[in-house]
Amino acid sequence: MWLIGLRRRYRVVGASMQPLLDPGDEVLVDPRAYRHQPPRIGEIVVARHPAQANLQIVKRVAEVRSDGRCQLQGDNPDPAQSSDSIVAASLILGRVTSRFAPA
């Protein structure tokens, strides 16, 4: 899917999604996943950071609100490694469909 342009590839930078995703892991993202439906709780997404437009974050959907916003959170229980974000659904770039371990 990536080779024919139906997925985008992203590299995980921080530790917010550990133990599932480690820094250096690469994920494939379906950028069309939410064209006709909102994200679902539990899905892992790539989104633009709500306060830093040039920063992309990988988080899990914790809540989908009726006002079109989603609460995203990391899997890492250490608050120094992960923070929650509330983002407009329009800031979500796609759903993570798979990952690659670092080479």
N, CA, C and O of each residue as an XYZ file, in Angstrom:
412
protein
N       0.817     -1.195      0.000
C       0.000      0.000      0.000
C       0.862      1.260      0.000
O       0.529      2.260     -0.636
N       1.976      1.189      0.726
C       2.874      2.343      0.774
C       3.491      2.589     -0.590
O       3.610      3.734     -1.027
N       3.884      1.514     -1.265
C       4.545      1.632     -2.556
C       3.644      2.239     -3.621
O       4.136      2.903     -4.533
N       2.351      2.029     -3.526
C       1.445      2.596     -4.528
C       0.768      3.876     -4.041
O      -0.176      4.358     -4.667
N       1.243      4.415     -2.944
C       0.795      5.728     -2.493
C      -0.464      5.765     -1.659
O      -1.016      6.842     -1.437
N      -0.939      4.617     -1.187
C      -2.151      4.608     -0.373
C      -1.862      4.731      1.121
O      -2.786      4.854      1.925
N      -0.597      4.699      1.491
C      -0.184      4.866      2.885
C       0.969      5.858      2.929
O       1.717      6.007      1.963
N       1.096      6.528      4.057
C       2.238      7.409      4.288
C       3.078      6.810      5.404
O       2.557      6.157      6.308
N       4.363      7.036      5.331
C       5.288      6.465      6.309
C       5.757      7.563      7.252
O       6.156      8.642      6.813
N       5.704      7.281      8.556
C       6.144      8.221      9.596
C       7.095      7.509     10.537
O       6.954      6.311     10.782
N       8.068      8.249     11.067
C       9.011      7.713     12.047
C       8.615      8.226     13.434
O       8.373      9.419     13.619
N       8.552      7.318     14.398
C       8.252      7.671     15.786
C       9.502      8.293     16.401
O      10.593      7.732     16.301
N       9.341      9.449     17.036
C      10.494     10.154     17.599
C      10.541     10.008     19.119
O      11.589      9.663     19.665
N       9.460     10.255     19.794
C       9.462     10.236     21.255
C       9.052      8.905     21.839
O       8.799      7.939     21.118
N       8.989      8.869     23.174
C       8.672      7.643     23.907
C       7.230      7.596     24.393
O       6.892      6.744     25.215
N       6.365      8.495     23.904
C       5.009      8.575     24.439
C       4.156      7.345     24.166
O       3.178      7.110     24.876
N       4.502      6.556     23.153
C       3.690      5.383     22.824
C       4.332      4.071     23.273
O       3.865      2.996     22.896
N       5.392      4.149     24.070
C       5.985      2.918     24.603
C       5.021      2.283     25.588
O       4.345      3.015     26.312
N       4.924      1.008     25.654
C       5.798     -0.010     25.084
C       5.420     -0.441     23.657
O       6.163     -1.206     23.043
N       4.293      0.025     23.118
C       3.867     -0.420     21.787
C       4.799      0.068     20.686
O       5.219     -0.720     19.839
N       5.124      1.341     20.688
C       5.988      1.934     19.669
C       7.191      2.574     20.333
O       7.051      3.358     21.272
N       8.364      2.238     19.844
C       9.612      2.787     20.374
C      10.120      3.900     19.462
O       9.792      3.926     18.276
N      10.914      4.816     20.003
C      11.557      5.805     19.141
C      12.357      5.084     18.053
O      13.090      4.133     18.327
N      12.200      5.554     16.825
C      12.869      4.917     15.692
C      11.976      3.969     14.909
O      12.252      3.686     13.743
N      10.900      3.468     15.536
C       9.949      2.644     14.794
C       9.329      3.494     13.687
O       9.197      4.711     13.821
N       8.957      2.840     12.607
C       8.253      3.520     11.532
C       6.869      2.901     11.397
O       6.691      1.692     11.545
N       5.898      3.757     11.113
C       4.522      3.309     10.983
C       3.984      3.705      9.621
O       4.422      4.690      9.026
N       3.032      2.927      9.138
C       2.292      3.282      7.933
C       0.946      3.830      8.351
O       0.287      3.293      9.241
N       0.546      4.905      7.698
C      -0.667      5.616      8.065
C      -1.592      5.715      6.850
O      -1.157      6.034      5.743
N      -2.855      5.440      7.078
C      -3.875      5.593      6.038
C      -4.428      7.009      6.130
O      -5.204      7.300      7.040
N      -4.050      7.902      5.209
C      -4.509      9.288      5.290
C      -5.975      9.463      4.895
O      -6.541     10.540      5.084
N      -6.586      8.430      4.356
C      -7.992      8.522      3.938
C      -8.950      7.871      4.935
O     -10.152      7.801      4.678
N      -8.437      7.400      6.053
C      -9.245      6.615      7.003
C     -10.453      7.371      7.546
O     -11.477      6.761      7.854
N     -10.345      8.676      7.666
C     -11.423      9.428      8.322
C     -12.147     10.377      7.387
O     -12.724     11.372      7.827
N     -12.119     10.075      6.111
C     -12.848     10.908      5.156
C     -14.353     10.830      5.359
O     -15.061     11.823      5.191
N     -14.839      9.645      5.721
C     -16.290      9.446      5.823
C     -16.754      8.993      7.201
O     -17.947      8.778      7.416
N     -15.830      8.847      8.123
C     -16.201      8.429      9.479
C     -15.207      9.019     10.466
O     -14.047      9.241     10.118
N     -15.642      9.273     11.682
C     -14.717      9.813     12.689
C     -13.809      8.721     13.245
O     -14.093      7.534     13.088
N     -12.721      9.119     13.890
C     -11.868      8.124     14.561
C     -12.661      7.382     15.631
O     -13.681      7.866     16.121
N     -12.169      6.201     15.981
C     -12.803      5.419     17.043
C     -11.856      5.319     18.229
O     -10.634      5.343     18.081
N     -12.447      5.208     19.393
C     -11.655      5.049     20.617
C     -10.768      3.815     20.475
O     -11.212      2.752     20.041
N      -9.513      3.986     20.850
C      -8.550      2.896     20.793
C      -7.675      2.904     19.559
O      -6.620      2.269     19.555
N      -8.081      3.603     18.510
C      -7.257      3.647     17.307
C      -6.025      4.510     17.543
O      -6.057      5.457     18.328
N      -4.949      4.172     16.861
C      -3.718      4.952     16.937
C      -3.668      5.825     15.697
O      -3.865      5.352     14.578
N      -3.400      7.111     15.911
C      -3.437      8.077     14.828
C      -2.173      8.933     14.813
O      -1.442      9.010     15.800
N      -1.938      9.568     13.680
C      -0.943     10.625     13.567
C      -1.732     11.916     13.404
O      -2.654     11.994     12.592
N      -1.360     12.932     14.186
C      -2.076     14.208     14.148
C      -1.086     15.360     14.231
O       0.048     15.196     14.680
N      -1.531     16.511     13.796
C      -0.746     17.727     14.011
C      -0.925     18.134     15.467
O      -2.031     18.069     16.002
N       0.156     18.551     16.101
C       0.091     19.014     17.484
C      -0.803     20.258     17.519
O      -0.669     21.121     16.651
N      -1.708     20.374     18.495
C      -2.636     21.511     18.508
C      -1.967     22.871     18.729
O      -2.537     23.895     18.353
N      -0.783     22.903     19.322
C      -0.119     24.179     19.593
C       1.105     24.417     18.706
O       1.620     25.533     18.651
N       1.570     23.381     18.018
C       2.756     23.491     17.162
C       2.438     22.836     15.819
O       2.610     21.628     15.659
N       1.982     23.619     14.872
C       1.473     23.093     13.605
C       2.491     22.269     12.827
O       2.108     21.397     12.048
N       3.778     22.528     13.025
C       4.793     21.782     12.275
C       5.200     20.484     12.966
O       6.039     19.750     12.444
N       4.623     20.187     14.126
C       4.945     18.974     14.872
C       3.829     17.951     14.694
O       2.652     18.267     14.868
N       4.207     16.728     14.347
C       3.242     15.645     14.208
C       3.424     14.677     15.366
O       4.546     14.356     15.757
N       2.308     14.220     15.905
C       2.329     13.340     17.068
C       1.627     12.023     16.745
O       0.713     11.970     15.922
N       2.077     10.968     17.412
C       1.442      9.648     17.306
C       0.817      9.366     18.664
O       1.514      9.321     19.677
N      -0.496      9.177     18.682
C      -1.225      8.980     19.938
C      -2.390      8.028     19.722
O      -2.752      7.701     18.591
N      -2.963      7.593     20.832
C      -4.156      6.745     20.809
C      -5.390      7.613     21.068
O      -5.351      8.521     21.898
N      -6.479      7.333     20.356
C      -7.734      8.051     20.560
C      -8.350      7.569     21.863
O      -8.683      6.392     22.005
N      -8.499      8.488     22.817
C      -9.074      8.145     24.120
C     -10.545      8.533     24.213
O     -11.311      7.924     24.959
N     -10.935      9.558     23.444
C     -12.320     10.031     23.494
C     -12.624     10.751     22.192
O     -11.784     11.471     21.654
N     -13.843     10.547     21.691
C     -14.335     11.286     20.538
C     -15.514     12.106     21.040
O     -16.527     11.559     21.475
N     -15.368     13.414     20.974
C     -16.384     14.307     21.531
C     -17.423     14.688     20.481
O     -17.165     14.634     19.278
N     -18.587     15.070     20.955
C     -19.679     15.434     20.045
C     -19.398     16.733     19.290
O     -20.047     17.015     18.283
N     -18.438     17.525     19.768
C     -18.122     18.793     19.096
C     -17.061     18.635     18.006
O     -16.566     19.630     17.476
N     -16.711     17.395     17.668
C     -15.760     17.152     16.594
C     -14.313     17.139     17.024
O     -13.424     17.090     16.174
N     -14.050     17.183     18.303
C     -12.674     17.108     18.797
C     -12.415     15.728     19.377
O     -13.339     15.013     19.764
N     -11.141     15.370     19.430
C     -10.740     14.076     19.972
C      -9.692     14.286     21.050
O      -8.817     15.141     20.920
N      -9.786     13.499     22.115
C      -8.731     13.479     23.118
C      -7.773     12.373     22.737
O      -8.169     11.219     22.572
N      -6.506     12.734     22.600
C      -5.459     11.785     22.241
C      -4.530     11.615     23.418
O      -4.241     12.581     24.125
N      -4.053     10.396     23.643
C      -3.117     10.165     24.735
C      -2.102      9.103     24.338
O      -2.371      8.238     23.505
N      -0.942      9.191     24.949
C       0.098      8.197     24.725
C      -0.131      6.985     25.605
O      -0.880      7.046     26.580
N       0.513      5.889     25.258
C       0.410      4.666     26.049
C       1.373      4.653     27.229
O       1.169      3.907     28.187
N       2.426      5.473     27.168
C       3.446      5.481     28.210
C       2.849      6.059     29.493
O       2.372      7.194     29.478
N       2.859      5.317     30.599
C       2.257      5.806     31.847
C       3.082      6.900     32.535
O       2.580      7.560     33.445
N       4.339      7.104     32.118
C       5.193      8.121     32.729
C       4.791      9.498     32.209
O       4.956      9.773     31.021
N       4.262     10.377     33.083
C       3.813     11.697     32.619
C       4.939     12.554     32.039
O       4.667     13.502     31.303
N       6.178     12.242     32.351
C       7.298     12.983     31.764
C       7.532     12.569     30.305
O       8.204     13.281     29.560
N       6.984     11.431     29.902
C       7.191     10.925     28.542
C       6.003     11.127     27.619
O       6.141     11.018     26.401
N       4.834     11.419     28.183
C       3.632     11.517     27.363
C       2.660     12.516     27.961
O       2.496     12.594     29.178
N       2.020     13.277     27.090
C       0.985     14.195     27.543
C      -0.236     14.024     26.651
O      -0.122     13.667     25.478
N      -1.394     14.282     27.218
C      -2.638     14.187     26.462
C      -2.804     15.442     25.614
O      -2.282     16.505     25.949
N      -3.531     15.307     24.523
C      -3.836     16.436     23.655
C      -5.286     16.348     23.244
O      -5.809     15.256     23.021
N      -5.937     17.484     23.143
C      -7.278     17.552     22.584
C      -7.138     18.274     21.255
O      -6.681     19.415     21.199
N      -7.538     17.593     20.182
C      -7.366     18.145     18.850
C      -8.677     18.102     18.078
O      -9.528     17.243     18.309
N      -8.818     19.049     17.158
C      -9.936     18.997     16.221
C      -9.718     17.802     15.304
O      -8.581     17.482     14.957
N     -10.779     17.156     14.920
C     -10.660     15.999     14.030
C      -9.934     16.373     12.739
O      -9.306     15.517     12.116
N     -10.010     17.621     12.338
C      -9.334     18.072     11.119
C      -7.813     18.033     11.247
O      -7.114     18.063     10.234
N      -7.284     17.965     12.477
C      -5.840     17.892     12.682
C      -5.316     16.465     12.610
O      -4.103     16.256     12.592
N      -6.199     15.492     12.568
C      -5.773     14.094     12.481
C      -5.416     13.780     11.032
O      -6.240     13.928     10.130
N      -4.185     13.348     10.828
C      -3.664     13.101      9.484
C      -3.971     11.705      8.974
O      -3.922     11.466      7.768
N      -4.288     10.776      9.874
C      -4.632      9.430      9.445
C      -4.491      8.413     10.548
O      -4.021      8.718     11.645
N      -4.911      7.180     10.239
C      -4.883      6.069     11.190
C      -3.668      5.198     10.921
O      -3.374      4.864      9.773
N      -2.967      4.833     11.983
C      -1.825      3.923     11.865
C      -2.369      2.538     11.541
O      -3.255      2.022     12.222
N      -1.811      1.948     10.478
C      -2.274      0.629     10.046
C      -1.261     -0.467     10.331
O      -1.636     -1.631     10.474
N       0.017     -0.114     10.416
C       1.040     -1.109     10.686
C       2.334     -0.405     11.086
O       2.466      0.813     10.968
N       3.288     -1.211     11.564
C       4.585     -0.622     11.955
C       5.719     -1.494     11.447
O       5.556     -2.680     11.161
N       6.866     -0.857     11.349
C       8.114     -1.528     10.998
C       9.043     -1.374     12.183
O       9.104     -0.296     12.775
N       9.753     -2.397     12.539
C      10.786     -2.279     13.563
C      11.981     -1.573     12.934
O      12.183     -1.682     11.725
N      12.781     -0.849     13.724
C      13.938     -0.178     13.134
C      14.932     -1.189     12.572
O      15.070     -2.310     13.061
N      15.609     -0.745     11.534
C      16.578     -1.638     10.869
C      17.806     -1.869     11.707
O      18.710     -2.593     11.290
